[in-house]
Amino acid sequence: MWWIYALLSASFAALVAIFAKVGMKGVDSDLATAIRTVIILVIAWSWVWWKGGVPQIHSLTRQNWLFLTLSGIATGCSWLFYFKALQLGEVSQVAPVDKLSVAIAIILSVIFLKEVITWKIAIGALLIISGTIVLIF
């Protein structure tokens, strides 16, 4: 079932690049990111409220708050740089390079989460890295 959500995520991420490129014409990329963030904030809290998850906020630990905060900071930085890259480059180049995050996440998962890499995962990561290098140069 996870792969259905992953495919939906990838599909919506692809739409982000297309909609953002068109929507940012003549707009500062930082302002565009801020506007987008407000929209995301409304959608995310509406979803949590609709699913009845708001009361769970009281059960979050310090570690939950710390790492969710760090994740939020990383997300914000990623979006700011992604929108700037989209403003300066072509979607067909920026979006695939942005997906280098998949290979980086695999490497970081081994270092910090002690996840085990299979040959299939290693080959996939190497193909992503190779494809990114081809697109950049």
C-alpha positions as CSV (number, residue, x, y, z in Angstrom):
1,M,0.0,0.0,0.0
2,W,2.9,2.4,0.7
3,W,3.8,2.5,-3.0
4,I,0.4,3.9,-3.9
5,Y,1.1,6.8,-1.6
6,A,4.6,7.1,-2.9
7,L,3.3,7.3,-6.5
8,L,0.7,9.9,-5.6
9,S,3.5,11.9,-3.9
10,A,5.6,11.7,-7.0
11,S,2.7,12.7,-9.2
12,F,1.9,15.7,-7.1
13,A,5.6,16.6,-6.8
14,A,5.7,16.7,-10.6
15,L,2.7,19.1,-10.7
16,V,4.5,21.3,-8.1
17,A,7.3,22.0,-10.6
18,I,5.0,22.7,-13.5
19,F,2.6,24.9,-11.6
20,A,5.4,26.7,-9.8
21,K,7.3,27.5,-13.0
22,V,4.2,29.1,-14.5
23,G,3.1,30.8,-11.3
24,M,6.4,32.4,-10.6
25,K,6.7,34.4,-13.8
26,G,7.6,37.9,-12.7
27,V,7.4,36.9,-9.0
28,D,10.3,36.6,-6.5
29,S,11.0,33.0,-5.8
30,D,11.1,33.6,-2.0
31,L,7.7,35.3,-2.1
32,A,6.3,32.4,-4.2
33,T,7.6,29.9,-1.6
34,A,6.0,31.9,1.2
35,I,2.6,32.0,-0.5
36,R,2.8,28.2,-1.3
37,T,3.7,27.5,2.4
38,V,0.6,29.3,3.6
39,I,-1.5,27.2,1.3
40,I,0.2,24.0,2.5
41,L,-0.3,25.1,6.1
42,V,-4.0,25.4,5.6
43,I,-4.3,22.1,3.8
44,A,-2.2,20.2,6.3
45,W,-4.1,21.4,9.4
46,S,-7.4,20.9,7.6
47,W,-6.5,17.3,6.9
48,V,-5.3,16.7,10.5
49,W,-8.5,18.2,11.8
50,W,-10.7,16.2,9.4
51,K,-9.0,13.0,10.4
52,G,-9.3,13.8,14.1
53,G,-5.6,14.0,14.8
54,V,-5.4,17.3,16.6
55,P,-5.7,15.9,20.2
56,Q,-2.6,13.8,19.5
57,I,-0.5,16.9,19.7
58,H,-0.4,16.6,23.4
59,S,1.4,13.2,23.2
60,L,4.4,14.5,21.3
61,T,7.7,14.1,23.1
62,R,10.6,16.5,23.1
63,Q,12.4,14.2,20.6
64,N,9.3,14.4,18.3
65,W,9.3,18.2,18.5
66,L,13.0,18.4,17.9
67,F,13.1,16.2,14.9
68,L,9.9,17.5,13.4
69,T,11.3,21.1,13.8
70,L,14.5,20.1,12.1
71,S,12.5,18.4,9.4
72,G,10.5,21.6,8.9
73,I,13.7,23.7,8.7
74,A,15.1,21.3,6.1
75,T,11.8,21.4,4.2
76,G,11.8,25.2,4.2
77,C,15.3,25.4,3.0
78,S,14.7,22.8,0.3
79,W,11.6,24.7,-1.0
80,L,13.4,28.0,-1.1
81,F,16.3,26.6,-3.1
82,Y,14.0,24.5,-5.3
83,F,11.9,27.5,-6.2
84,K,15.0,29.6,-6.9
85,A,16.4,26.8,-9.1
86,L,13.0,26.6,-11.0
87,Q,13.1,30.3,-11.5
88,L,16.6,30.2,-13.0
89,G,16.4,26.8,-14.8
90,E,14.2,24.6,-16.9
91,V,11.8,22.2,-15.1
92,S,13.2,19.3,-17.2
93,Q,16.6,19.9,-15.6
94,V,15.8,21.1,-12.1
95,A,13.2,18.4,-11.2
96,P,15.5,15.5,-12.0
97,V,18.4,17.0,-10.2
98,D,16.2,17.7,-7.2
99,K,15.5,13.9,-7.1
100,L,19.1,13.4,-6.3
101,S,17.7,13.7,-2.8
102,V,16.6,10.1,-3.1
103,A,20.2,8.9,-3.4
104,I,21.3,11.3,-0.6
105,A,18.5,10.0,1.6
106,I,19.6,6.4,1.0
107,I,23.2,7.3,2.0
108,L,22.0,9.2,5.1
109,S,19.7,6.3,6.1
110,V,22.7,4.0,6.3
111,I,24.8,6.5,8.3
112,F,22.2,7.7,10.7
113,L,19.4,5.1,10.8
114,K,21.7,2.0,10.3
115,E,19.5,0.8,7.4
116,V,20.9,-2.0,5.3
117,I,21.5,-1.4,1.6
118,T,20.7,-4.2,-0.8
119,W,22.3,-4.5,-4.2
120,K,19.0,-3.4,-5.8
121,I,19.0,-0.2,-3.7
122,A,22.7,0.5,-4.3
123,I,22.3,0.1,-8.1
124,G,19.2,2.3,-8.1
125,A,21.0,5.0,-6.2
126,L,24.0,4.9,-8.5
127,L,21.7,5.2,-11.5
128,I,20.1,8.3,-10.0
129,I,23.5,9.8,-9.3
130,S,24.7,9.0,-12.8
131,G,21.5,10.4,-14.4
132,T,21.9,13.6,-12.3
133,I,25.5,14.0,-13.5
134,V,24.4,13.6,-17.1
135,L,21.7,16.2,-16.7
136,I,24.0,18.7,-15.0
137,F,26.8,18.4,-17.6
